[in-house]
Amino acid sequence: MTGGVYGAADGVPSPGAPGAPAGAPGPGPAAAGAVPRPYGDRPPGGTRTPARRTAPAGTAGGAAGVGDTAGAADATDTAEAVDTAAAAGKPARPGRDRYLDLLRFLALVRVVAYHLFGWAWLTVLFPSMGVMFALAGSLTARSLNRPALSVIRSRVRRLLPPLWAFAAVVLPVLFLQGWDPREDPDLGGPFRGAVAVFTYLVPVGAPPYPASIGSGSGWLESTWAEQAAGPLWYLRAYLWFVVASPLLLRVFRRAPWPTLLFPPALTAVVGTGLVTLSGETGNAVVDFAVYGGCWVLGFAHHDGMLKRIPRPAVVAGAALPMALGLWWAFGHLGPEGWDLNEIPLAQALWSLGFVAVLLRCSPSWRRLPGRLAGWDGLITLFNNRAVTIYLWHNLLLMATVPVLDRLYELPFLESGTAASWLASTELLWQFVLVWPLIGLAVLAVGWVEDLAARRRPRLWPDGPPRRRGRGGAGV
């Protein structure tokens, strides 16, 4: 049996959680006829309960989205480059907006935390997916000062090689474990099964995967493929937003308010069960509806539309959809309670208002101020490797479980008290351990993002790229 498409197993433990709680809920509610898939950064699978101990109760986790996964590496100029050009009396090219970089960094960290701990309130505290789609929309609008076809080609080129590096690891392991998409009954025959695998190379749709493969007691937990495929829905949504952006931006500049309000209005139709759309097409339409308003807000941010509206008016205007979103969520709470990823209309309205306030208050930093300056290198690294972190973090969260299992073999942990203490704090230790693993992934495959952007590869890009002088020396 296969999952077929992403999210066929909603409402199961998060990739980092050691096991499902007793009486864990089954699949969350979905519109009749639609393929069940969580909206936002909710993951589809669970992990095994490590041997030699009792797993503490956990909560369902989520799959994530990162912001402009392909556009995060756009414009590599930093404040230092701007200052150097100014000192030389030369016009400086636009530098990175460090405020937007900070938002992307926070969204990535929040995504990892949510996937591990499964705290529903994080979706209200910081709606990462809405923020990230807005940042991507702003950068795409900036790029569309160039010919549209070249922009689409550039964005796709930056997106695909990191995905190929990911697929080069995942697909061979699946095949070695015995999965044959041509014989998968859920994929509709040999030809359709072979074609479906193509979505691992070009994310025009949801990739297929076996819902269970291998052994639950091995290093690769039996639902690892489901976890691996979880983040790929975002790449599909991002790709279609990019393809639609030339026309969407033109429509926005002619009729900004109708264009901004159309996606949440569409969500009220297709995201509430009023009209149901089945299959991957339905998922794509709902994703556009839920996050389209945030993408268009990115256009408004780039064009300066938000800055022309008084800040109190933006805050007051944003409060209305946010309040409506919470009101709708209150009446449609699912098994996960206030998890907005399970409530499309609430997610759309809350994210729209939240993002409007964040972008209207944007200070457009060229340097991180005050104590934030100490985080400059880490924030730069996250932004330059956003695709890598996003693609690999789900699998790396799962990898922390067998690594921590080895700790139970240490002599001082053989006592019941010590083992119980480690089990009760395991999620925290997983959160600590996943970051070094992510760092290893950055070193191993992160440089592919530089090749995709046609830049000189760097293993650890936590600062501005070195530039060559006339004599060829780095400056």
GUSETOR-666019 format. One record per residue (C-alpha): x negated, y, z negated. Coordinates in pm, whole numbers, padded with zeros to 5 digits, always signed. Each point is the difference from the previous one (the first is absolute). Example, Ala and Ser with C-alpha at 12.3 -4.5 7.8 and 13.67 -1.06 7.14 Angstrom:
-01230-00450-00780;-00137+00344+00066;
REM end
This chain:
+00000+00000+00000;-00128+00347+00074;+00077+00346-00115;+00042+00102+00358;-00011+00369-00070;-00125+00209-00285;+00202+00001-00314;+00199-00317+00032;-00073-00073-00365;+00097+00314-00183;+00006+00017-00376;-00290-00234-00084;-00315+00068-00202;-00255+00256+00108;-00330-00110+00152;-00190+00071-00317;+00248-00139-00248;-00095-00335-00144;+00348-00141+00036;+00369+00070+00016;+00191+00069-00318;+00257-00244-00119;+00325+00058+00180;-00161+00221+00261;+00257+00133+00245;+00028-00131+00349;+00012+00202+00317;+00120+00355-00037;+00313+00125+00164;-00012+00077+00367;+00242+00121+00257;+00198-00284+00151;-00158-00123+00316;-00330+00177-00057;-00325-00179-00069;-00069+00056-00371;-00305+00220-00042;-00085+00244-00274;-00025+00362+00104;-00317+00174-00104;-00299-00158-00163;+00149-00319-00133;-00184-00325+00073;+00166-00322+00099;-00178-00273-00187;-00132-00132-00328;-00302-00177-00138;-00066-00312-00198;-00010-00038-00370;-00366-00058-00090;-00070-00330-00168;-00083-00048-00368;+00231+00267-00131;+00355+00123-00007;+00067+00288+00230;+00145+00311-00164;+00323+00131+00136;-00049+00226+00295;+00207+00209+00233;+00049-00006+00370;-00256+00197+00188;-00018+00180+00323;-00172+00038+00330;-00139+00321+00087;-00055+00267+00224;-00280+00235+00020;+00042+00327+00158;-00140+00089+00336;-00191-00324+00026;-00132+00082+00343;-00003+00377-00039;-00171+00000-00338;-00333+00001+00177;+00096+00288+00231;-00213+00316-00047;-00310-00105-00187;-00122+00353-00061;-00020+00090-00368;-00028+00321-00199;-00379-00027+00020;+00010+00007+00378;+00232+00301-00005;-00226+00186-00243;-00312-00079+00205;+00159+00136+00317;+00116+00313-00181;-00348+00062-00140;-00146-00026+00350;+00250+00251+00132;+00170-00256+00218;+00372-00075+00020;+00076-00311-00204;+00219-00275+00124;+00299-00075-00223;-00104-00206-00301;+00193-00263-00186;+00280+00114-00226;-00117-00144-00331;+00345+00033-00154;+00137-00237+00262;-00297-00229-00056;+00081-00002-00372;+00360-00097+00072;-00114-00289+00219;-00242-00117-00270;+00274+00008-00265;+00236-00188+00230;-00252-00279+00058;-00071-00040-00371;+00373+00003-00076;+00060-00264+00268;-00252-00238-00153;+00137+00059-00350;+00356-00060+00116;-00089-00319+00182;-00164-00136-00310;+00223+00118-00283;+00328+00026+00192;+00119+00299-00202;+00317+00125+00168;-00034+00349-00151;-00311+00061+00211;+00224+00030+00307;+00168+00298-00165;-00313+00151-00153;-00189+00008+00329;+00166-00124+00323;-00323-00097+00174;+00149-00105+00329;+00187+00324+00054;-00312+00199-00087;-00216-00202+00235;+00238+00022+00294;+00018+00378-00053;-00381+00031+00003;-00013-00211+00316;+00266+00220+00163;-00196+00316-00081;-00323-00138+00146;+00179-00130+00307;+00155+00342+00062;-00346+00154-00021;-00135-00253+00250;+00283+00071+00243;-00164+00327+00094;-00173-00233+00247;+00176-00194+00279;+00250-00241-00149;-00126-00311+00179;-00356+00055-00122;+00125+00047-00356;+00199-00324+00006;-00295-00184+00153;-00236+00139-00265;+00233-00091-00288;+00056-00351+00129;-00374-00045+00053;-00067+00098-00362;+00267-00233-00130;-00069-00322+00186;-00365-00098-00067;+00044-00007-00382;+00312-00212+00055;-00197-00232+00227;-00268-00043-00267;+00274-00093-00246;+00164-00242+00244;-00340-00155+00078;-00007-00125-00358;+00368-00077-00063;+00095-00181+00322;-00287-00254+00007;+00071-00096-00361;+00368-00049+00083;-00087-00217+00298;-00253-00202-00199;+00266-00065-00262;+00222-00150+00266;+00236+00280+00103;+00095-00017+00368;+00235+00281+00107;+00092-00193+00315;+00158-00271-00215;+00158+00235-00249;+00379-00050+00024;+00068+00347-00137;-00181+00165+00291;+00221-00139+00274;-00230-00225+00200;-00361-00025+00118;+00003+00308+00225;+00168+00230-00249;-00223-00130-00279;-00315+00076+00196;+00130+00346+00092;+00089+00074-00362;-00364-00048-00105;-00079+00294+00229;+00143+00233-00267;-00312-00069-00209;-00193+00175+00277;+00245+00274+00098;+00255+00072-00277;+00305+00062+00215;+00203-00228-00228;-00022-00200-00320;-00263-00277+00008;+00104-00363-00057;-00140-00204-00286;+00074-00324-00182;+00192+00059-00321;-00207-00269-00170;-00325-00155+00110;-00283-00183-00170;+00005-00088-00368;+00121+00199-00298;-00296-00122-00205;-00278+00102+00238;-00191+00322+00048;+00255+00102+00264;+00338+00005-00169;+00279-00148+00212;+00166+00337+00075;-00322+00182+00086;+00105+00041+00366;+00316+00178-00108;-00209+00239-00208;-00245+00055+00285;+00278+00092+00244;+00175+00227-00251;-00186+00326+00075;+00033-00036+00379;+00354+00140+00014;-00146+00345-00063;-00230-00023+00300;+00299-00086+00217;+00197+00298-00133;-00299+00232+00037;-00062-00113+00358;+00357+00072+00107;-00002+00338-00174;-00317+00092+00191;+00149-00109+00333;+00317+00202-00071;-00182+00310-00133;-00054+00193+00327;+00375+00002+00069;+00092+00030-00367;-00226+00302-00051;+00145+00172+00306;+00353-00056-00127;-00100+00121-00348;-00139+00328+00132;+00323+00067+00187;+00240-00109-00275;-00192-00042-00327;+00285-00042-00248;+00203-00257+00196;-00319-00197+00068;-00092+00004-00369;+00345-00103-00121;+00072-00264+00263;-00211-00284-00158;+00163+00015-00346;+00340+00025+00169;-00088-00309+00204;-00105-00174-00322;+00349+00060-00139;+00130-00203+00293;-00253-00282+00048;-00149-00015-00349;+00319-00041-00200;+00170-00288+00181;+00246+00228+00179;-00157-00118+00326;-00225-00307+00002;-00283-00064+00242;-00155-00345+00002;-00351-00121+00057;-00320+00193+00049;+00178+00270+00198;+00219+00068-00301;-00303+00019-00227;-00172+00246+00233;+00308+00225+00021;+00044+00002-00379;-00369+00080-00052;+00030+00292+00242;+00309+00123-00176;-00144-00029-00352;-00335+00165+00074;+00076+00207+00309;+00090+00303-00209;-00340-00012-00172;-00178-00032+00335;+00187+00306+00128;-00087+00188-00320;-00361-00061+00101;+00078+00187+00323;+00151+00284-00202;-00309+00014-00221;-00234+00020+00298;+00207+00265+00180;+00022+00216-00313;+00378-00025-00020;-00006-00092-00369;-00232+00288-00085;+00246+00246+00149;+00271-00112-00243;-00029+00142-00354;-00125-00260-00244;+00302+00028-00235;+00230-00059+00298;-00193-00315+00100;+00008-00135-00355;+00370+00074-00036;+00076-00149+00341;-00206-00312-00076;+00180-00051-00330;+00326-00075+00183;-00112-00308+00201;-00206-00120-00296;+00304+00019-00229;+00216-00171+00261;-00263-00271+00036;-00006-00071-00373;+00379+00005-00013;+00020-00253+00282;-00266-00216-00162;+00187+00000-00331;+00304-00149+00171;-00199-00255+00203;-00261-00138-00238;-00130-00340+00106;-00184-00274-00187;-00302+00229-00036;+00197+00288-00149;-00126+00343+00103;-00225-00129+00275;+00075+00239+00284;-00169-00233+00247;+00308-00220-00031;+00245+00288+00057;-00060+00155+00346;+00223+00308-00029;-00137+00087-00344;-00354-00046+00129;+00066+00226+00299;+00158+00282-00200;-00240-00008-00296;-00306-00019+00225;+00125+00284+00220;+00041+00239-00292;-00317-00114-00177;-00213+00045+00311;+00151+00340+00079;-00110+00130-00341;-00349-00151+00029;-00060+00148+00345;+00148+00341-00083;-00228+00026-00303;-00302-00108+00206;-00297+00219-00096;-00208-00102+00307;-00322-00063-00191;-00327-00015+00189;-00167-00112-00323;+00148-00190-00290;+00032+00240-00292;-00118-00036-00360;-00028-00349-00139;+00140-00150+00320;-00333+00084+00164;-00153-00291-00190;+00227-00234+00196;-00101+00144+00336;-00207-00299+00115;+00261-00258-00095;+00283+00196+00162;-00209+00039+00317;-00073-00373+00003;+00369-00091-00037;+00099+00230+00284;-00272-00124+00233;+00093-00363-00072;+00377+00028-00045;+00076-00266+00261;-00239-00250-00153;+00124+00054-00354;+00360-00027+00110;-00040-00313+00211;-00208-00200-00246;+00119+00099-00347;+00288-00250-00014;-00226-00296+00067;-00262+00135-00238;+00259+00030-00276;+00070-00368+00050;-00373-00075-00005;-00031+00140-00352;+00210-00289-00137;-00242-00288+00074;-00292+00223-00098;+00153+00067-00340;+00082-00369-00033;-00371-00070-00019;-00019+00209-00317;+00199-00262-00186;-00297-00234+00042;-00224+00224-00212;-00074-00150-00345;+00122+00298-00203;+00337-00016+00179;+00071-00360-00091;+00172+00106-00321;+00374+00049+00020;-00020+00356-00131;-00254+00118+00259;+00183-00173+00287;+00330+00148-00112;-00154+00349-00014;-00138-00034+00354;+00335-00129+00129;+00187+00291-00160;-00234+00256+00159;-00056-00174+00332;+00188+00249+00216;-00222+00277-00135;-00313-00202+00078;+00132-00072+00348;+00040+00374+00054;-00358+00055-00114;-00139-00285+00208;+00178+00080+00327;-00195+00324+00052;-00342-00167+00027;+00157-00249+00240;+00140+00285+00206;-00347+00153-00004;-00141-00321+00144;+00265+00005+00273;-00095+00359+00083;-00364-00104+00036;+00085-00311+00201;+00254+00129+00253;+00061+00369-00070;-00251+00109+00263;+00245-00126+00265;+00200+00317-00066;-00300+00205+00111;-00033-00200+00320;+00371+00047+00064;-00042+00377-00040;-00315-00004+00217;-00218+00114-00287;-00333-00131-00120;+00078-00290-00240;-00060+00065-00370;+00022-00256-00277;+00108+00235-00279;+00141+00328+00139;+00047+00195-00322;-00137+00324+00138;-00029+00199+00323;-00157-00179+00296;-00360+00085+00073;-00037+00211+00312;-00292+00004+00239;-00201+00310+00078;-00159+00075+00334;-00304-00203-00091;+00214-00301-00085;-00052+00020-00377;+00296-00033-00225;+00123+00327-00146;
REM end
